[in-house]
Amino acid sequence: MEVRRRLPSRPPSVVAPSPFRDGGACLPPSSSPAVPRLQASDALPLPIRHTNLLFSALFVGSLVFLMRRWREKVRCSTPLHLLGLSEILAIVGLIASLIYLLSFFGIAFVQSIVSSHDEEDDFLLSGAAPDSAPSPAPICPLLSTDGTISSQRNLEITADDEDIVSSVVSGKIPSYVLESRLGDCRRAAGIRREALRRITGRTLEGLPLDGLDYASILGQCCELPVGYVQLPVGIAGPLVLDGREYHVPMATTEGCLVASTNRGCKAIAESGGATSVVLRDGMTRAPAVRLPTARRAADLKAFLEDPNNFETIALVFNRSSRFGRLQGIHCALAGRNLYMRFSCSTGDAMGMNMVSKGVQNVLDYLQNDFEDMDVISISGNFCSDKKPAAVNWIEGRGKSVVCEAIIKEEVVRKVLKTNIPALVELNTIKNLAGSAIAGSLGGFNAQASNVVSAIYIATGQDPAQNVESSHCITMMEAVNDGKDLHISVTMPSIEVGTVGGGTQLASQAACLDLLGVKGASLESPGANARRLATVVAGAVLAGELSLLSALAAGQLVMSHMKYNRSSKDFSKAAC
């Protein structure tokens, strides 16, 4: 938390500067008399030396008097709680002097920190010589996360943008402090961008600066912004899933992906739709701890996995959140190192921060009984986050979803341009046998990662979690005497949320709203995130169906040449 001092009131003769100028930046204050800094002793009626001496003497005198009186009472077996007037006065004097001394030295300590911080800020933003007189701070507009403008007294800004850019280039001003110092996130991004241009000699032409609410990303999505990347968003659908229709937003630069997924959605819709089921819903975090011996580590493992202890551990874990509820603990031992994989429900949030806070509570609790436990890391890679891992493939992480559909023979022939025996054979040879030969981990599919990544980027999920979220096995078989095709995708670790992180950005929130899962579910916490996971699985099902059909019909190359290539010379295009 940043500590700010209260500035003295402005003298009546000084006119407050206007808080705004063109472009919404702060106006530099007009010249005015220097305002002295407040000191801790300003509120004292006596000189600081005399005041300190008085209260120090009162403290020592009261303490000595009380100690002597209580020693006499102990010798005479007199109850200590029976107090005379002199003792009451001594106690009052002791307390008063103690409060003064603690307050004085505490204020002096804070004053020294704030003063040094203010001196640094004055130099950082004024661009003046160290012996220049400070100016009153202007009032800068600050964009809150909801887009409204609030005002607060900010640090002095006496230099124009050119001087600040020069200071950033020279290293006098760290680039990462611009937002907090200027109070204008858009202006900070522009200054940082110009400084980067001068340092690198690159213009960043084509990277937009305007059009993004930089205040909405501050402290939650991106640091040191200089612009934003534009990605086209296409719509696949309607995807008929569990009796509802979804128009699925997909942010991608890969031609043919949205068109292919859209064709799969059409095939599913004309066959009556798909159904899904969420098998598990729990985010994991696995800290790594070390104990003196393997036997001691085994004792801790037994303690954690003992059903009689689960209720107590869950109570400690659940203090971290209203929605985080501990589901189970799975431990693994490597020598004297113990890996504890905690799983918990997280409501409509993806939940990594939520589960991490709960794990920290448990670690603090465990160290009361296992004082020799050394916490190596709150994440020991047994979670396992953003890495392909068998534990996620087997145990699941996030939402474990199965989605299936029965595609009619006529639809296979007319929409997908292939036949059922060819699809079944291709899936077996490519997705099952081929992936096994490759030693694939969770990659028994044709293109699950394509669809997952596109939806994740469009809806504000963490794109890096595509690694485990794309774990998928695609199954196909002929049913109804070979007249229909049964297709399913099983995805054990879809990690999504509808609150927090990038889901709060305007574009991503709009995509979530299109799916009907924006924000938290008021009726059933976690329902929106689970529904989003089923939509992801349903879209993967559509993508698998269409791509495998293109492969079976020999249309893949032709389709990509049509949708993923362009004869337009973009280097000469105006727009």
C-alpha positions in Angstrom: 0.0 0.0 0.0 1.4 3.4 -1.0 1.7 5.8 1.9 0.8 9.4 1.0 1.2 12.4 3.2 -1.6 15.0 3.7 -0.5 18.3 2.0 -1.1 21.5 3.8 -4.0 23.6 2.7 -3.3 26.0 -0.1 -2.8 29.7 0.9 -5.8 31.9 0.0 -3.8 33.8 -2.5 -2.9 30.8 -4.6 -5.5 29.8 -7.2 -5.9 26.1 -7.7 -5.0 24.9 -11.2 -7.7 23.4 -13.5 -7.6 19.6 -13.2 -8.0 19.1 -17.0 -6.5 20.3 -20.2 -6.9 19.2 -23.8 -6.7 15.4 -24.0 -7.6 14.9 -20.4 -4.0 15.2 -19.0 -3.1 17.2 -16.0 -2.3 20.9 -16.3 1.1 21.9 -14.8 0.5 24.2 -11.8 1.2 27.9 -12.0 4.1 29.3 -10.1 3.3 29.8 -6.5 5.2 30.1 -3.2 6.9 27.0 -1.9 4.8 25.1 0.6 6.8 23.7 3.5 6.6 20.0 4.2 4.8 18.9 7.3 6.9 17.4 10.1 5.9 15.0 12.8 6.5 17.7 15.5 4.3 20.4 13.9 1.3 19.3 16.0 3.2 19.7 19.4 2.7 22.8 21.5 6.2 22.7 23.0 9.6 22.4 21.3 10.2 18.8 20.4 13.2 18.5 22.7 11.3 19.6 25.8 8.3 17.5 25.0 10.3 14.4 24.6 12.1 15.0 27.9 8.9 15.6 29.7 7.2 12.4 28.6 10.3 10.3 29.0 10.7 11.5 32.6 7.0 10.9 33.2 7.3 7.3 31.8 10.4 6.4 33.8 9.1 8.0 37.0 5.7 6.3 36.8 7.2 3.0 36.1 9.7 3.1 39.0 7.0 4.3 41.4 4.6 1.5 40.4 7.3 -1.2 40.6 8.2 -0.1 44.2 4.6 0.0 45.3 3.8 -3.4 43.9 7.0 -4.9 45.5 5.8 -3.5 48.9 2.3 -5.0 48.3 3.8 -8.4 47.5 5.9 -8.4 50.7 2.9 -7.4 52.8 0.5 -9.8 51.0 -1.7 -6.9 49.9 -3.9 -7.5 46.9 -2.4 -5.8 43.8 -5.8 -4.6 42.5 -6.4 -2.3 45.5 -5.1 1.0 44.2 -4.6 4.3 45.9 -4.9 7.7 44.3 -1.2 8.0 43.8 -1.1 4.6 42.1 -4.0 5.5 39.8 -2.2 8.7 38.8 1.0 6.8 38.2 -0.8 4.3 35.9 -2.5 7.1 33.9 0.9 8.9 33.5 2.5 5.6 32.4 -0.1 4.9 29.8 -0.2 8.5 28.5 3.6 8.7 28.2 3.8 5.3 26.5 1.1 6.4 24.0 3.0 9.6 23.3 6.4 7.9 22.8 5.0 5.2 20.6 3.0 7.7 18.6 5.9 10.1 18.2 8.4 7.6 17.1 5.9 5.9 14.8 4.9 9.2 13.2 8.6 10.1 12.8 9.3 6.8 11.1 6.4 7.1 8.7 7.4 10.8 8.1 10.9 9.7 7.1 9.5 7.2 4.6 7.0 9.6 3.1 9.5 12.4 2.9 12.0 10.3 1.0 9.3 9.0 -1.2 8.0 12.6 -1.9 11.5 13.8 -2.7 11.9 11.0 -5.2 8.5 11.8 -6.8 9.3 15.5 -7.0 12.5 14.7 -8.9 10.8 12.1 -11.0 8.0 14.2 -12.3 9.2 17.8 -12.1 12.3 17.4 -14.2 13.8 20.3 -12.1 17.0 20.6 -10.3 17.1 19.1 -6.8 17.2 22.5 -5.2 14.1 23.8 -7.1 11.1 24.8 -5.0 8.3 22.3 -5.1 4.9 23.2 -6.5 1.5 22.2 -5.3 0.2 19.0 -6.7 -2.5 19.2 -9.4 -5.6 17.2 -9.4 -5.4 14.5 -12.1 -8.3 12.6 -13.6 -8.2 8.9 -12.8 -10.1 6.3 -14.8 -11.7 3.7 -12.5 -12.3 0.2 -13.7 -15.9 1.0 -14.6 -14.8 3.8 -16.9 -15.9 6.7 -14.7 -13.5 9.6 -14.0 -12.6 10.3 -10.4 -10.2 12.9 -9.0 -7.6 12.7 -6.3 -4.6 14.7 -5.3 -1.7 13.2 -7.1 2.0 13.8 -7.3 3.5 16.9 -8.8 3.6 17.0 -12.6 5.6 20.1 -13.8 7.2 18.6 -16.9 5.6 18.1 -20.2 5.5 14.8 -22.0 8.7 15.5 -23.9 10.7 15.8 -20.7 9.2 12.7 -19.2 9.9 10.7 -22.4 13.5 11.9 -22.3 13.7 10.8 -18.6 12.4 7.3 -19.4 14.9 6.9 -22.3 17.8 8.0 -20.1 16.7 5.7 -17.3 15.9 8.4 -14.7 12.3 7.4 -14.6 11.4 3.7 -14.6 8.8 2.9 -17.3 6.7 0.8 -14.9 5.9 3.8 -12.6 4.3 6.0 -15.2 0.7 4.9 -14.5 0.9 5.5 -10.8 2.7 8.7 -11.1 0.7 10.3 -13.9 -2.7 9.0 -13.0 -3.6 8.7 -16.7 -3.1 5.2 -18.1 -3.6 6.2 -21.7 -1.0 9.0 -21.4 1.4 6.6 -19.7 1.1 4.1 -22.5 1.7 6.8 -25.1 4.8 8.1 -23.3 6.2 4.5 -22.9 5.5 3.8 -26.6 7.4 6.9 -27.7 10.3 6.1 -25.4 10.4 2.6 -26.9 10.5 4.1 -30.4 13.5 6.2 -29.5 15.3 3.4 -27.8 14.8 0.8 -30.5 14.5 2.9 -33.6 11.3 1.1 -34.5 8.0 3.0 -35.1 5.5 0.3 -34.0 3.4 1.4 -37.0 0.4 -0.8 -37.2 0.2 -1.4 -33.5 -2.9 0.6 -32.3 -2.6 2.8 -29.2 -6.1 4.4 -29.0 -9.3 2.4 -28.7 -8.4 0.5 -25.5 -9.4 1.3 -21.9 -6.0 1.1 -20.4 -7.4 1.6 -16.9 -9.3 -1.7 -17.2 -6.1 -3.7 -17.6 -4.1 -1.9 -14.9 -3.2 -4.3 -12.1 -4.9 -7.4 -13.5 -4.2 -8.1 -17.2 -1.0 -6.5 -18.5 1.9 -4.4 -17.3 3.9 -1.9 -19.3 1.4 -1.6 -22.2 2.3 0.2 -25.4 -0.8 -0.7 -27.4 -2.9 -3.8 -28.2 -3.0 -6.5 -30.9 -6.0 -6.7 -33.2 -7.4 -10.2 -33.7 -10.4 -11.0 -35.9 -13.3 -12.8 -34.2 -15.5 -15.1 -36.2 -18.7 -16.8 -35.2 -19.4 -20.5 -35.6 -22.9 -21.8 -35.1 -25.5 -22.2 -34.1 -24.1 -25.0 -32.0 -27.0 -27.0 -30.7 -25.9 -28.3 -27.3 -28.1 -29.7 -24.5 -31.2 -28.2 -26.1 -29.7 -24.7 -26.5 -28.3 -22.8 -29.4 -24.9 -21.1 -29.0 -23.1 -18.8 -31.4 -19.5 -19.5 -30.6 -17.0 -16.6 -30.8 -13.5 -17.6 -32.1 -10.5 -15.3 -32.2 -8.0 -16.6 -34.7 -5.7 -15.8 -37.6 -5.9 -19.3 -39.1 -8.0 -19.3 -42.2 -10.5 -22.1 -42.5 -10.8 -22.8 -38.8 -14.0 -20.9 -38.2 -15.5 -22.1 -41.5 -14.6 -25.7 -40.6 -16.1 -25.5 -37.1 -19.2 -23.8 -38.5 -19.7 -26.8 -40.9 -19.4 -29.2 -37.9 -22.0 -27.2 -36.0 -24.3 -27.4 -39.0 -23.9 -31.2 -39.2 -24.6 -31.5 -35.4 -27.7 -29.2 -35.6 -29.2 -31.1 -38.6 -28.7 -34.4 -36.6 -30.6 -33.2 -33.6 -27.8 -31.6 -31.5 -25.2 -32.7 -29.1 -25.3 -33.5 -25.4 -22.6 -33.0 -22.7 -21.9 -33.9 -19.1 -19.5 -32.4 -16.6 -17.8 -35.3 -14.8 -15.6 -33.3 -12.4 -15.1 -29.6 -11.5 -12.1 -28.8 -9.4 -9.0 -26.6 -9.8 -5.7 -28.0 -8.3 -2.5 -26.6 -6.7 0.3 -28.8 -5.5 3.0 -27.3 -3.2 6.3 -29.0 -2.8 7.7 -29.4 0.8 10.8 -31.1 2.1 11.2 -32.8 5.5 14.3 -34.1 7.2 13.7 -37.7 6.3 11.6 -39.8 4.0 9.9 -41.4 7.0 9.0 -37.9 8.2 7.6 -37.0 4.8 5.6 -40.3 4.8 4.1 -39.3 8.2 2.9 -36.0 6.8 1.5 -37.8 3.7 -0.4 -40.2 6.0 -1.7 -37.2 8.1 -3.0 -35.5 5.0 -4.7 -38.6 3.5 -6.3 -39.7 6.8 -10.1 -39.2 6.4 -10.3 -38.3 10.1 -8.2 -35.1 9.4 -9.9 -34.0 6.2 -12.7 -32.0 8.0 -10.1 -29.9 9.9 -7.9 -29.3 6.9 -11.0 -28.4 4.8 -12.1 -25.9 7.5 -8.6 -24.2 7.3 -8.6 -24.3 3.5 -12.1 -22.9 3.1 -11.4 -19.7 5.0 -9.7 -18.2 1.9 -12.9 -17.7 -0.1 -16.7 -17.9 -0.1 -16.6 -20.2 -3.1 -13.4 -22.2 -2.7 -14.2 -25.6 -1.1 -11.6 -28.3 -0.6 -12.5 -31.5 -2.4 -9.5 -33.8 -1.8 -5.8 -34.1 -1.4 -3.6 -36.5 -3.4 0.0 -36.8 -2.3 3.1 -38.2 -4.0 6.5 -38.8 -2.4 10.0 -38.4 -4.0 12.6 -39.2 -1.4 12.1 -36.8 1.5 10.1 -34.4 -0.8 6.3 -34.4 -0.6 4.0 -33.1 -3.3 0.5 -32.4 -2.1 -2.1 -31.9 -4.9 -5.1 -30.0 -3.5 -8.3 -29.9 -5.5 -11.1 -27.5 -4.8 -14.3 -26.0 -6.3 -13.9 -22.4 -7.4 -17.3 -21.1 -8.4 -17.4 -19.3 -11.7 -13.7 -18.3 -11.5 -11.0 -20.3 -13.1 -9.7 -20.4 -9.6 -5.9 -20.5 -9.6 -5.5 -17.6 -7.1 -8.4 -19.0 -5.0 -6.9 -22.4 -4.6 -3.4 -20.9 -4.0 -4.7 -18.9 -1.0 -6.4 -21.9 0.5 -3.2 -24.0 0.1 -1.2 -21.2 1.8 -3.6 -21.4 4.8 -3.1 -25.2 5.1 0.7 -24.9 4.9 0.7 -22.4 7.7 -1.5 -24.7 9.7 0.6 -27.8 9.1 3.7 -26.0 10.3 2.3 -26.0 13.8 2.6 -29.8 14.0 5.3 -30.3 11.4 7.8 -27.6 12.4 10.5 -29.3 10.5 8.6 -28.9 7.2 10.4 -26.7 4.7 8.1 -25.2 2.1 10.1 -25.3 -1.2 7.4 -23.8 -3.5 3.6 -23.3 -3.4 3.6 -24.9 -6.9 5.7 -28.0 -7.2 4.5 -28.9 -10.8 2.3 -31.8 -9.6 -0.7 -29.4 -10.2 0.1 -29.4 -13.2 -0.4 -26.0 -14.7 0.4 -25.1 -18.4 2.3 -28.2 -19.0 1.3 -31.6 -20.5 1.0 -34.0 -17.6 -0.4 -37.5 -17.1 -1.9 -36.4 -13.8 -4.2 -34.0 -15.6 -5.0 -36.6 -18.2 -5.9 -39.2 -15.6 -7.2 -37.2 -12.6 -8.5 -34.1 -14.4 -8.1 -30.4 -13.7 -10.7 -27.7 -14.0 -13.7 -29.1 -15.7 -13.8 -32.7 -17.0 -16.3 -32.8 -19.8 -17.6 -35.4 -22.2 -19.6 -34.3 -25.3 -21.3 -36.6 -27.8 -23.6 -36.6 -30.8 -25.1 -39.0 -33.3 -24.7 -37.8 -36.8 -27.2 -39.1 -39.4 -25.9 -40.9 -42.5 -27.6 -38.4 -44.8 -25.9 -35.5 -43.0 -22.5 -37.2 -43.3 -23.0 -37.6 -47.0 -24.5 -34.2 -47.9 -22.9 -31.8 -45.4 -19.6 -33.5 -44.6 -19.1 -35.0 -48.1 -17.8 -38.4 -46.9 -19.1 -41.7 -45.4 -19.3 -43.3 -42.0 -16.8 -46.2 -42.6 -14.2 -43.8 -43.9 -14.5 -41.6 -40.8 -14.4 -44.4 -38.3 -11.3 -45.9 -40.0 -9.5 -42.6 -40.2 -10.2 -41.8 -36.6 -8.7 -45.1 -35.5 -5.6 -44.9 -37.7 -4.9 -41.2 -37.2 -6.2 -40.1 -33.8 -5.8 -43.4 -31.8 -3.0 -45.4 -33.4 -1.1 -42.5 -34.9 -1.1 -40.6 -31.6 0.0 -43.7 -29.7 3.0 -44.2 -32.1 3.9 -40.6 -31.5 3.8 -41.1 -27.7 1.2 -38.4 -27.4 0.0 -37.3 -24.0 -3.7 -36.4 -24.2 -3.4 -35.7 -27.9 -5.7 -38.3 -29.3 -7.5 -35.9 -31.5 -7.3 -34.0 -34.8 -7.3 -30.3 -33.8 -8.8 -29.7 -30.3 -6.0 -27.2 -29.6 -7.1 -25.0 -32.5 -10.7 -24.6 -31.3 -9.8 -24.3 -27.6 -7.2 -21.5 -28.3 -9.6 -19.5 -30.5 -12.4 -19.6 -27.9 -10.0 -18.9 -25.0 -8.6 -15.8 -26.6 -12.1 -14.5 -27.6 -13.6 -15.0 -24.1 -10.6 -13.8 -22.0 -9.3 -17.1 -20.7 -5.6 -17.8 -20.1 -4.3 -18.9 -23.5 -1.3 -20.7 -22.0 -3.8 -23.1 -20.3 -4.6 -24.4 -23.7 -1.8 -26.9 -23.1 -3.8 -29.0 -20.7 -7.2 -27.8 -21.7 -6.7 -29.3 -25.2 -6.2 -32.8 -23.8 -8.8 -34.7 -25.7 -9.6 -38.1 -27.1 -12.0 -38.3 -30.0 -14.0 -41.5 -30.5 -16.0 -42.5 -33.5 -18.1 -45.6 -34.2 -20.9 -46.7 -36.5 -24.3 -47.2 -34.7 -27.8 -48.2 -35.7 -26.6 -50.9 -38.0 -24.0 -48.7 -39.5 -26.5 -46.0 -40.6 -25.4 -43.4 -38.2 -22.2 -42.1 -36.7 -21.6 -41.8 -32.9 -18.8 -39.2 -32.2 -17.6 -38.1 -28.8 -14.8 -36.0 -27.3 -13.6 -36.5 -23.7 -11.7 -33.6 -22.3 -10.5 -34.1 -18.7 -9.0 -30.7 -18.0 -10.8 -27.7 -19.4 -9.8 -24.7 -17.3 -12.2 -21.8 -17.8 -13.8 -19.0 -15.8 -16.4 -16.3 -16.4 -15.2 -13.9 -13.8 -11.7 -12.4 -13.1 -8.7 -11.9 -15.4 -9.3 -11.1 -19.0 -13.1 -11.9 -18.7 -13.6 -8.3 -17.4 -12.3 -6.6 -20.6 -15.0 -5.1 -22.8 -14.4 -7.2 -25.9 -14.0 -10.5 -24.0 -17.0 -9.7 -21.8 -19.1 -9.2 -25.0 -18.1 -12.6 -26.3 -19.1 -14.2 -23.0 -22.4 -12.3 -23.1 -23.0 -13.7 -26.6 -22.8 -17.2 -25.1 -25.0 -16.2 -22.1 -22.3 -16.9 -19.5 -21.0 -13.4 -18.7 -20.1 -12.9 -15.0 -21.0 -15.1 -12.0 -24.2 -17.2 -11.9 -26.4 -15.8 -9.1 -28.7 -18.9 -9.0 -26.0 -21.6 -8.9 -22.3 -20.5 -8.3 -20.1 -22.2 -10.9 -22.9 -22.8 -13.4 -21.7 -20.3 -15.9 -18.1 -21.6 -15.9 -19.4 -25.2 -16.3 -21.6 -24.2 -19.2 -18.7 -22.4 -20.9 -16.7 -25.6 -20.5 -19.4 -27.6 -22.2 -19.5 -25.1 -25.1 -15.8 -25.5 -25.5 -16.2 -29.2 -25.7 -19.1 -28.9 -28.1 -17.1 -26.6 -30.4 -14.2 -29.1 -30.3 -16.7 -31.8 -31.3 -17.8 -29.8 -34.3 -14.2 -29.0 -35.3 -13.2 -32.7 -35.0 -16.1 -33.8 -37.1 -15.5 -31.3 -39.9 -11.7 -31.7 -40.1 -11.8 -35.5 -40.1 -14.4 -35.4 -42.8 -12.2 -33.1 -44.9 -9.3 -35.5 -44.4 -11.4 -38.5 -45.3 -12.7 -36.8 -48.4 -9.2 -35.5 -49.4 -10.4 -31.9 -49.2 -8.0 -30.5 -46.6 -5.4 -29.0 -49.0 -8.1 -27.6 -51.3 -9.9 -26.0 -48.4 -6.8 -24.3 -47.0 -5.8 -23.0 -50.4 -9.2 -21.4 -50.6 -9.6 -20.0 -47.1 -6.0 -19.7 -45.8 -4.3 -18.1 -48.7 -4.8 -14.7 -50.3 -3.6 -13.2 -53.6 -4.0 -9.6 -52.2 -0.8 -7.7 -51.9 -1.2 -6.3 -48.3 2.1 -4.4 -48.5 0.5 -2.1 -51.1 -3.0 -2.1 -49.6 -4.3 1.1 -48.0 -6.5 -0.8 -45.6 
